[in-house]
C-alpha cells in the first residue's frame, strides 16, 4: 500500500502483551521484535508486560489498558494456537465490542506464503474494545514479523492510503 508523503505521520501509543507460561523478559524474543518495530516505526511503546496463559489474567491486562486513555492500541503475542493453554482469542472475546475479521484472514493468507498450510493452526485475530484496537499475533518470531511488517506497520501509519486504522481513531467511540 502506498504511503502518502504529503500526509503527516501521527504516532500512536501502543501497549504490548506477551502471553506465555514460560517466557520471561530476558527470553521474550517475539516481544523484543515487536517492541523494536513499534519504536522504529515512530510509535510510542507505553507499556510492556507478560501474562500467563489464563483467560482471566489476559482479560485483566486488556481491561486495564483499554480503560487507560494513554493507550490507543494493544498488540499481543502468543496464545493463539490450538492447544489447551492457548486462550488469547477467548480473552479477547471477553473484552471486545467488535471483531475485525479481516485481520485474521489477511494474516493467514500472508502467513501461508511463509509457512504453507501450517497457518491454519493460527487463530490470529483482532478486535475493537471500547475504542481501543487489540491485535493478537502468534508467539513465533516469524509470525510477529509477518503481522507487523505486512499488516500493522501499514494500517497503523496515518499516511497509508487509501485508508488506515489511525484515521478512524477519533470516531471509534461514536454512538
VMD Tcl script that draws the C-alpha trace (Angstrom):
set ca {
  {0.00 0.00 0.00}
  {1.30 3.46 -0.80}
  {2.44 5.91 1.83}
  {1.30 9.44 1.02}
  {4.28 11.62 1.95}
  {2.03 14.70 1.78}
  {0.19 13.43 4.83}
  {1.52 13.91 8.36}
  {2.66 10.85 10.34}
  {0.78 10.52 13.63}
  {2.46 8.42 16.29}
  {0.11 6.34 18.41}
  {0.59 4.84 21.88}
  {0.85 1.06 21.90}
  {0.89 -1.48 24.74}
  {2.50 -4.87 24.18}
  {1.43 -8.06 25.97}
  {3.29 -11.35 25.63}
  {1.13 -14.33 26.57}
  {3.20 -17.26 27.84}
  {3.59 -19.58 30.80}
  {7.33 -19.89 30.19}
  {8.68 -16.61 28.78}
  {10.44 -14.01 30.87}
  {11.55 -10.52 29.87}
  {15.03 -11.96 29.28}
  {13.92 -14.53 26.68}
  {10.83 -12.88 25.19}
  {12.24 -12.68 21.66}
  {8.90 -12.14 19.90}
  {8.09 -9.34 22.34}
  {11.53 -7.83 21.72}
  {10.96 -7.92 17.95}
  {7.57 -6.20 18.25}
  {8.84 -3.63 20.74}
  {11.67 -2.67 18.41}
  {9.41 -2.47 15.37}
  {6.89 -0.30 17.24}
  {9.58 2.18 18.23}
  {11.33 2.06 14.84}
  {8.01 2.91 13.16}
  {7.84 6.09 15.24}
  {5.15 4.99 17.69}
  {5.35 5.12 21.46}
  {5.63 1.84 23.40}
  {3.80 2.89 26.57}
  {3.57 -0.47 28.34}
  {5.01 -3.95 28.02}
  {4.07 -6.92 30.17}
  {3.93 -10.71 30.21}
  {0.80 -12.65 31.16}
  {0.32 -16.30 31.93}
  {-1.89 -18.31 29.55}
  {-5.03 -17.61 31.55}
  {-8.21 -16.07 30.15}
  {-8.75 -14.20 33.42}
  {-5.21 -12.79 33.59}
  {-5.11 -11.80 29.92}
  {-8.54 -10.16 30.13}
  {-7.48 -8.26 33.29}
  {-4.43 -6.84 31.48}
  {-6.57 -5.92 28.49}
  {-9.33 -4.26 30.56}
  {-6.76 -2.16 32.42}
  {-5.16 -0.99 29.18}
  {-8.49 -0.45 27.38}
  {-9.53 1.88 30.20}
  {-6.22 3.79 30.03}
  {-6.74 6.88 27.87}
  {-2.99 6.94 27.15}
  {-3.22 3.69 25.14}
  {-4.52 3.69 21.57}
  {-3.77 0.10 20.59}
  {-2.69 -3.18 22.15}
  {-0.64 -5.86 20.42}
  {-0.42 -9.32 21.94}
  {1.91 -12.13 21.00}
  {1.30 -15.76 21.93}
  {-1.64 -17.89 22.95}
  {-3.31 -18.01 19.53}
  {-2.70 -21.68 18.74}
  {-4.87 -24.73 19.24}
  {-3.54 -26.26 22.45}
  {-5.49 -26.26 25.67}
  {-3.37 -23.44 27.12}
  {-3.81 -21.18 24.03}
  {-6.57 -18.83 25.19}
  {-5.78 -15.36 23.86}
  {-8.75 -15.28 21.42}
  {-11.07 -16.33 24.26}
  {-9.74 -13.45 26.38}
  {-10.36 -11.03 23.51}
  {-13.92 -12.35 23.30}
  {-14.42 -11.21 26.91}
  {-13.37 -7.61 26.26}
  {-14.41 -6.90 22.66}
  {-17.01 -4.53 21.32}
  {-16.49 -5.59 17.68}
  {-14.49 -8.14 15.73}
  {-12.11 -7.09 12.96}
  {-12.37 -10.36 10.98}
  {-10.26 -9.25 8.02}
  {-7.16 -9.07 10.20}
  {-7.01 -12.81 10.91}
  {-7.98 -13.67 7.36}
  {-5.25 -11.45 5.91}
  {-2.69 -12.69 8.43}
  {-3.31 -16.32 7.47}
  {-3.22 -15.51 3.75}
  {0.15 -13.76 4.11}
  {1.47 -16.40 6.51}
  {0.61 -19.12 4.00}
  {3.36 -17.75 1.76}
  {5.86 -18.30 4.58}
  {4.73 -21.47 6.36}
  {2.24 -23.07 4.00}
  {-0.75 -24.92 5.32}
  {0.58 -24.74 8.90}
  {-1.03 -21.29 9.01}
  {-4.42 -22.92 9.67}
  {-3.18 -23.63 13.20}
  {-3.14 -19.91 13.93}
  {-6.08 -18.11 15.47}
  {-4.56 -14.65 14.96}
  {-7.34 -12.12 15.36}
  {-8.18 -8.50 16.09}
  {-10.97 -6.71 17.90}
  {-12.10 -3.28 18.88}
  {-12.76 -2.87 22.61}
  {-14.35 0.36 23.83}
  {-12.41 2.36 21.24}
  {-9.08 0.54 21.59}
  {-7.64 -1.69 18.90}
  {-6.35 -5.11 20.02}
  {-4.31 -7.26 17.65}
  {-3.45 -10.84 18.67}
  {-0.45 -12.35 16.89}
  {1.04 -15.82 17.30}
  {4.11 -16.12 19.51}
  {6.74 -17.11 16.96}
  {9.34 -14.64 15.76}
  {8.33 -15.20 12.15}
  {4.66 -14.62 12.89}
  {5.21 -11.32 14.69}
  {7.44 -10.13 11.86}
  {4.79 -11.07 9.29}
  {1.98 -9.49 11.31}
  {3.82 -6.25 11.94}
  {5.69 -5.88 8.65}
  {2.85 -6.85 6.31}
  {-0.23 -5.56 8.14}
  {0.22 -3.43 11.24}
  {3.07 -1.23 10.01}
  {0.82 -0.02 7.20}
  {-2.53 0.10 8.98}
  {-1.04 1.93 11.99}
  {0.60 4.52 9.72}
  {-1.60 7.59 9.35}
  {-0.12 8.23 5.89}
  {-1.22 4.88 4.44}
  {-3.65 5.16 1.52}
  {-6.42 4.66 0.73}
  {-7.23 4.27 4.43}
  {-5.77 3.18 7.77}
  {-6.77 2.40 11.35}
  {-5.29 5.64 12.73}
  {-7.64 7.95 10.84}
  {-10.62 6.09 12.35}
  {-9.45 6.52 15.95}
  {-11.30 9.80 16.65}
  {-14.59 8.13 15.66}
  {-14.23 4.74 17.39}
  {-16.32 5.72 20.41}
  {-19.18 7.27 18.42}
  {-22.73 6.30 19.29}
}
mol new
graphics top color blue
foreach p $ca { graphics top sphere $p radius 0.5 }
foreach p [lrange $ca 0 end-1] q [lrange $ca 1 end] { graphics top cylinder $p $q radius 0.2 }
display resetview
